[in-house]
């Protein structure tokens, strides 16, 4: 009965929570900081060319220039709901450019890369999670790009989500359909001359990322994964045995490979309960089950406030400071896991190839 009560609580809270909307406000860039986000999506689009929750058989590209308000707390997103949009307070869409083909998408990325120094020629592909409409995934990635201040080329893969708490089954099926689209985005980005691709998956998007890496490995072995320079799974909603099977089929995992977990993630607790389990990959503490895999599990329970919101960590300034160090973390740590405490404070547990870090927020 406890799991039923928790589900009811989630549905009640989700019903009253305001949802993100895409507001086109040309000229917002005169006030806000613009993040130019390239998008690949398998969502259908409306008459304005904006992606919606329905599934499309086609992979569609676009560029979305998101205006981020200048004075706000790191991690925060304020939506313009009933009131008049205000670029000094709200995330807004400044411009939208449809991209007609894979070739045009690659050409635009190549043009972007020509203006960048070698160390800035990394592309980061962000895959959103369960219960995200298009605006929420896009604006969350714009927020992360702004707050992390990373000089990377940002690309958002948006797959069809029902955008509602009762849409778990629809979202899971949509995620499976979306594997080919994500593979096409990864391959197209890899062929533009980027130095490497950093793949970031949140929640069910982490499952989509792993499924896609698996099918790419089956297709052509290591060839397609050659440009993957790191993988970050944040609160992954993945069955632990499924993850192990995926990783074993992929073979040598891209490095670094980080799994951010939290024992206080209520959404993952509910997901585990619905499948008759005690934990998902994103809220487990048992690194022994991953012992043979070359992964680093980072326990960020201390960054969570224990609320229903599955994206709590992404809005934590302390977690953002931690995440900012990840792209250089492999070189900074070296091969000895014991040296990791110098960069990320906490305890270190090493079991064969896997490492578990328990970290606490940096307040200074």
N, C-alpha and C positions, 0 to 999 in steps of 0.2 A: 504493500500500500504506500510505502514511503516514496517509491519512484513515481507513482501516480500523482501524489500530492506535489512533488517537485515539478512534474510536467505541467500540471494545472497552473502552478505559480509562474512558470516560464511563459505560458501562453497569455496569462493575464498581464504580465509585465510587457510582453512584446506587443500586445494589442494597444497599450496606451503610450508606447514609446514613439516619438516622432521619427519619421523615416526621411532619408535623404532624397532630395530632388535635384534635377539638373536644370539650373537657371542660366540661360544665355544672357549675358550682360556685357555687351560690347563697350569697351572703354574702361572695364574694371582694372585693366593693367596699369592705368594711370595712378591707381592707388595701391593695388596689391602687387605682390611678387608673383611673377608668372612661372609656372612649371609646365614645360612643353612635354606632354605625355603622348607617346605613340601607342596606338591600341590595335590589337588583333582580337576579333570577337566572333563567336559562333552564335550570337544572339540575332534575332530579327531586328530590323530597325523601323522606326515610325516615320511619319511623313516628313519630319524634320531631319531625318537621318540619324536619330539618336537610338542606341540599342535599348531593347526592352527585354522582358523575361522569356519570351517565346524562343523556341529553338529554330535555328536556321541550318540548312544543309551546306551553306556556303561560309567560307571564312572571309570576313569583311575587315578592312583596315581603315584607320582614320588617325587624325592628329587632333588632340584636345588640349587647348591652352587654358590651364586652370589658374585663376587668380587667387592667391593665398593672402588673407588679410595680414597687414604688417605687424600689428600689436595684438598678440595672443599668446597663450601658454603653449609651450611645445607639447605636441600630442593632441591638442584640442581641435575640433571641427565644429563650427557653428553654422547651422543650416538656415537659409532664408525661407521660413515657412509662410505664415500669413502676412507678415510685415513686408514692407518694401525692401527689396534687396539693397544691402549696403556693403560696398567693397571694402570698407574699413573694418567691417565686422564679420562678413560672411565669405565662405568659399563660393566662388562663382565661375562659370565658364565664360572666358573672355572671347575665344574664337574656336571654331570647329572647322576642320578641313577634311572632307572625305578623300580617301585614297582609292583609286580605281582598280589597282591590280597589285599582284605580288611584286612585279617588276618595278612599279612606281614606288612601292613601299621600300624596296631595297635601295633604289636610287636616292630616295630622300635620306635614308640612314647613312649611305655612303657620303653624301654631301655634309651631313652633320659630323661624321668622323674626320673628314678632311680638315676641319677647323680645330681639331683637338690634339693635344699633346699625346704622346704614346701612352703615358700613365693614365690618361683619361679615356682610353679606347676600350673600356669595359661596358658591356650592356647588362642591365639588370632587368630581368623579366619577373614581374610580380603576378602571382595567381591568387585571386581572392578566394574566400571560403563560402561556407553554407549561408543561406539567407542574406545574400547581398544583392541589392539591385545595382544597376550599372553605375549610378551616381555615387553610391557608397563605396564601391570598389575603386572607382577612379579617384575620388577625392581622398580616400584613405592613402592611396599610393602617392598622390600629390603631397599630402601631409608628410608622409615618410620621407619623400625625396627632399622636401624643403627642410625638415627638421634634422635629417641626417647630414645634409649639406655634402653629399657625395658627388664627385664630378663625373658621374656615370650617365650613360644614355638610357633613359627610363622607358620601358616598354611594358604595357599592361595587357595581360591576356584575360579577357572577360568572357566567362562561359555562362550559359543560360541558367539563372537561378530564379525560382519562384518568388524569392524575396519575402517569404513569410515563414513563421515558425512551424506551421503544419506541412511545409513543403519539403521535408527531408527526403522522402522517397523520390519525388520529382527531381530534386537537386542531385541526388546520387546517380540517377539514371542519366541526367544531363551531363554530369561529370564524366561518365563513361563514354558518352557520345563525343565529348569535347576533346578526347585524347588526340585524335588525328589533327585537329586544329592547332593544339599546342605544339605537337611535333612539327607541323609546318612552320609555325612561328619561330621555333628554336632553330630549325634548319635554315630558314630564310635569313634570320639575324646572323647566324654563324657564317653565312656566305657573303657578308657585306664588308669584311675586312676588320671586324672587331678583334681586339686582342684576346678576349675571353668573354664568356657569358656567365653571370651569376644568377642562379635560379632560386627564387624565393616563393614558397607556398605557405599559405595560411589556412588552418583548419582543413576543410574538405579539399581545398586547393592543394594542400600538401599531398593528399592521396592522388589527385590528378597529376601532379608533378612526378610522383613515383611511378604511376602507371605508364606515363609517357616515356620516361627514361627506360623503363623495362621494355616497352615495345620497340623503342629505338635500338636498344641493345640486341633484341631478337632479330631486327631487320638487317643490321649491318655491323654488329659487334661494336667495337670501340670507335669506329670511324665517325659515326654521327655524334658521339659524345666528346669528340676531341676538343671542342672549344668550351665545354662546360668547366669553368674554373672554380666552382664552388656551389654548394647547395645549402640552403637554410630552410628548415621546416619549423614553422612557428605554430604551436598548439595543434600538432597534426592529428586529425580525426581519422586514425588508421588503426585497424586491428593489428596487434603486435605480431602475430604469426603471419599475417598478410605482408607486413613490412619486411619481415625476415625473408619471406619467399621472394618478394620483389627484389630486395637487395642481392640475394644469392643469384637471381637470374641476370641482374645487371652485371654482376662480377665486381671488378675493382671499382669502388665508388669514387666519384669525383671528390677532390679534396680542395679546401676543407669541407667537411660535411657536418653541419650542426643541427641538432634537434632541441628546440626550446620547449620545455615542459613546465607544467604547473599543477601541483596537487590540489590547488584551490579553484581550478577551472570547472565550474558547475556544469557548463554545457557538455563538456567531455564526460563528466560523471554520469549525466543523463544518457548520453550516447552509449556508454559502456553498459549501463543498466538495461537499456532496451535490447541489447544483444546478449544479456545474461552473463556479462563479464564484470570484473571489478575495475578494470582500467583500460584506456586506450593508450596509444603510443604517446600522446600529448600530455597525459597526466600520470604516467607510470613512474615509479622510483626504482624499478628492478632493472638495473643495467646488465645483470647477469644474462638476461634473455638476448642481449645484443652483443655478447662478449666476443663473438667471432667476427664482428663487423667493425670496420675502421670508421667509427662515428664518435662524435662528442655530444653527449647529452648535457644540456645546461638547464638546471632546475632554477626557474625564475619565480617560484611560488611567492617569494618575499616581495615581488613587484606587483602582485595582484591584490585587489581589495576584496576578493571573494564574491563579487557581484555576479549577476547572471551574464553580463556582457562578456562575450567570448573574445572580444578584442581589447580587453582592459590593458594588457601589456603594451599594445601598440600605442596607447595613449599615455604611457608612463614616461615622464622625462628621464628618469633613471634608466629605464630599459632602453630608451633611445640612445643614451650615451653609451650603453653597453653594446648595442647593435652597431653603432658607428665604428667600433673597433674591429668588427668581424672581417671585413675584406682584407685586412692586413694581419689577421690573427694567426694564420698559418706560419708566416715568416717570423712574426714576433715570438711565437711560442717555441719554434723549433721542434725537434723530435721528442723532447723530454716533457711529459705531461706535468711533472712537478714544477716546471718553470711557469706554468699558466697562472699560478696564483699571483704572480707579479702584475699581471694585466687585469685579471678578473678575480677579485677577492672572494675567498670561500674555501670549502674543503674539496679535495680531489680524491676520487676513487677510480682506480684503473683495474679493469677486469679483462685480461687478454688484450684484444685490440681496442675495446671500447673504453671511453673515459666518461665519467659523470662528474660534473661540477655543480656545486651548490653555491649560489651567489646571493649577495645581498645588495640592496640599492646603494649607490654612491651618492651621498647627500651633499658633499662639498662641490 
